[in-house]
């Protein structure tokens, strides 16, 4: 079978996976399986959380596409900003409109993907995403919280590296289509999240 067909099929499957849920219904692993907030469960939850939320997963995949030419320090900077946003969320939780702002960052990222906005727009967007990842762990004790943050850092770093590796293979053949597909997914998720934040 034509390799291009395989690539297009994989991208279509990815889009279907991302659109299966909405940002408003993204769950925290500890809530799903009713686990206690222990250091081990915090680590597992941190590792799983970016994958369980389609908005966070789409955001990270798009970051990988944008970062194809600037991998090392760029990825470290984005991961650091995400962690900083989570720490801000732990210190100043529940800022009004944060869910709507989180949804709108996906639309902004879509515009960066297609070249309509400059890449530095992603810096505050990553802070906002990190802020959103803090809400499920408010009130946790120090050790479970620290292991959750470590899990988040490892999971997001792994997803970025994995996505970069996959996208580098597809970039030459599918780059224009890949950008359009990811931008479309981001716009849909942004619209769904914005609707849920306003009317949910």
For each residue, the residues with C-beta under 8 A, 3 or more apart:
1: 5 6
2: 5 6
3: 6 7 173
4: 7 8 173 174
5: 1 2 8 9
6: 1 2 3 9 10
7: 3 4 10 11 170 173 174
8: 4 5 11 12 174 177
9: 5 6 12 13
10: 6 7 13 14
11: 7 8 14 15 170 174 177 178 181
12: 8 9 15 16
13: 9 10 16 17
14: 10 11 17 18 61
15: 11 12 18 19 181 184 185
16: 12 13 19 20
17: 13 14 20 54
18: 14 15 54 57 58 185 189
19: 15 16 54 185 188 189
20: 16 17 54
21: 25 26 54
22: 25 26 54 189 192 193 196
23: 26 53 54 55 102 103 106 189 192 193 196
24: 192 193 196 197 200
25: 21 22
26: 21 22 23 52 53 54 55 56
27: 31 32 52 53
28: 31 32 45 49 52 136 137
29: 32 33 35 44 45 48 49 52
30: 33 34 35 36 37 41 42 45 136
31: 27 28 34 136
32: 27 28 29 52
33: 29 30
34: 30 31
35: 29 30 38 41 44 45
36: 30 41
37: 30 41 42 137 140 141 144
38: 35 41 42 144
39: 42 43 143 144 146 147
40: 43 44 147
41: 30 35 36 37 38 44 45 144
42: 30 37 38 39 45 46 137 140 143 144 145 146 147 148 151
43: 39 40 46 47 147 148 150 151
44: 29 35 40 41 47 48 151
45: 28 29 30 35 41 42 48 49 136 137 148 151
46: 42 43 49 147 148 149 150 151 152 153 154 155
47: 43 44 151 152 154 155
48: 29 44 45 51 52 151 155
49: 28 29 45 46 52 53 56 133 136 151 152 155
50: 53 56 57 60 133 152 155 156 159
51: 48 57 155 159
52: 26 27 28 29 32 48 49
53: 23 26 27 49 50 56 57
54: 17 18 19 20 21 22 23 26 57 58 189
55: 23 26 58 59 102 103 106 189 193
56: 26 49 50 53 59 60 129 132 133
57: 18 50 51 53 54 60 61 159
58: 18 54 55 61 62 106 182 185 186 189
59: 55 56 62 63 105 106 109 125 129 186
60: 50 56 57 63 64 156 159 160 163
61: 14 57 58 64 65 159 163 182
62: 58 59 65 66 109 110 112 113 182 183 186
63: 59 60 66 67 78 109 122 126 160
64: 60 61 67 68 159 160 163 164 167
65: 61 62 68 113 163 167 171 178 179 182
66: 62 63 109 112 113 119 122
67: 63 64 70 71 74 75 78 160 164
68: 64 65 71 164 167 168 171
69:
70: 67 73 74
71: 67 68 74 75 164
72: 75 76
73: 70 76 77
74: 67 70 71 77 78
75: 67 71 72 78 79 157 160 161 164
76: 72 73 79 80
77: 73 74 80 81
78: 63 67 74 75 81 82 122 126 160
79: 75 76 82 83 153 156 157 160
80: 76 77 83 84
81: 77 78 84 85 123 126 127 130
82: 78 79 85 86 126 127 129 130 133 152 156
83: 79 80 86 87 130 149 152 153
84: 80 81 87 88 127 130
85: 81 82 88 89 126 127 128 129 130 131 132 133 134
86: 82 83 89 90 130 131 133 134 149 152
87: 83 84 90 91 130 134 149
88: 84 85 91 92 127 130 131 134
89: 85 86 92 93 130 131 132 133 134 135
90: 86 87 93 134 137 138 145
91: 87 88
92: 88 89 95
93: 89 90 134 135 138
94: 98 135
95: 92 98 131
96:
97: 100 101 197
98: 94 95 101 102 128 131 132
99: 102 103 132 193 196 197
100: 97 103 104 193 194 197 198
101: 97 98 104 105 128
102: 23 55 98 99 105 106 128 129 131 132 193 197
103: 23 55 99 100 106 107 189 190 191 192 193 194 196 197
104: 100 101 107 108 190 194
105: 59 101 102 108 109 125 128 129 190
106: 23 55 58 59 102 103 109 110 186 187 189 190 193
107: 103 104 110 111 186 187 190 191 194
108: 104 105 111 112 117 121 125
109: 59 62 63 66 105 106 112 113 121 122 125 186
110: 62 106 107 113 114 182 183 184 186 187 190
111: 107 108 114 116 117 121 183
112: 62 66 108 109 115 116 117 118 119 121 122
113: 62 65 66 109 110 179 182 183 186
114: 110 111 179 180 183
115: 112
116: 111 112
117: 108 111 112 121
118: 112 121
119: 66 112 122
120: 123
121: 108 109 111 112 117 118 124 125
122: 63 66 78 109 112 119 125 126
123: 81 120 126 127
124: 121 127 128
125: 59 105 108 109 121 122 128 129
126: 63 78 81 82 85 122 123 129 130
127: 81 82 84 85 88 123 124 130 131
128: 85 98 101 102 105 124 125 131 132
129: 56 59 82 85 102 105 125 126 132 133
130: 81 82 83 84 85 86 87 88 89 126 127 133 134
131: 85 86 88 89 95 98 102 127 128 134
132: 56 85 89 98 99 102 128 129 135
133: 49 50 56 82 85 86 89 129 130 136 152
134: 85 86 87 88 89 90 93 130 131 137 138
135: 89 93 94 132 138
136: 28 30 31 45 49 133
137: 28 37 42 45 90 134 140 144 145 148
138: 90 93 134 135
139:
140: 37 42 137 144 145 148
141: 37 144 145
142: 145 146
143: 39 42 146 147
144: 37 38 39 41 42 137 140 141 147 148
145: 42 90 137 140 141 142 148 149
146: 39 42 142 143 149 150
147: 39 40 42 43 46 143 144 150 151
148: 42 43 45 46 137 140 144 145 151 152
149: 46 83 86 87 145 146 152 153
150: 43 46 146 147 153 154
151: 42 43 44 45 46 47 48 49 147 148 154 155
152: 46 47 49 50 82 83 86 133 148 149 155 156
153: 46 79 83 149 150 156 157
154: 46 47 150 151 157 158
155: 46 47 48 49 50 51 151 152 158 159
156: 50 60 79 82 152 153 159 160
157: 75 79 153 154 160 161
158: 154 155 161 162
159: 50 51 57 60 61 64 155 156 162 163
160: 60 63 64 67 75 78 79 156 157 163 164
161: 75 157 158 164 165
162: 158 159 165 166
163: 60 61 64 65 159 160 166 167
164: 64 67 68 71 75 160 161 167 168
165: 161 162 168 169
166: 162 163 169 170
167: 64 65 68 163 164 170 171 178
168: 68 164 165 171
169: 165 166
170: 7 11 166 167 173 174 175 178
171: 65 68 167 168 174 175 178
172: 175
173: 3 4 7 170
174: 4 7 8 11 170 171 177 178
175: 170 171 172 178 179
176: 179 180
177: 8 11 174 180 181
178: 11 65 167 170 171 174 175 181 182
179: 65 113 114 175 176 182 183
180: 114 176 177 183 184
181: 11 15 177 178 184 185
182: 58 61 62 65 110 113 178 179 185 186
183: 62 110 111 113 114 179 180 186 187
184: 15 110 180 181 187 188
185: 15 18 19 58 181 182 188 189
186: 58 59 62 106 107 109 110 113 182 183 189 190
187: 106 107 110 183 184 190 191
188: 19 184 185 191 192
189: 18 19 22 23 54 55 58 103 106 185 186 192 193
190: 103 104 105 106 107 110 186 187 193 194
191: 103 107 187 188 194 195
192: 22 23 24 103 188 189 195 196
193: 22 23 24 55 99 100 102 103 106 189 190 196 197
194: 100 103 104 107 190 191 197 198
195: 191 192 198 199 200
196: 22 23 24 99 103 192 193 199 200
197: 24 97 99 100 102 103 193 194 200
198: 100 194 195
199: 195 196
200: 24 195 196 197
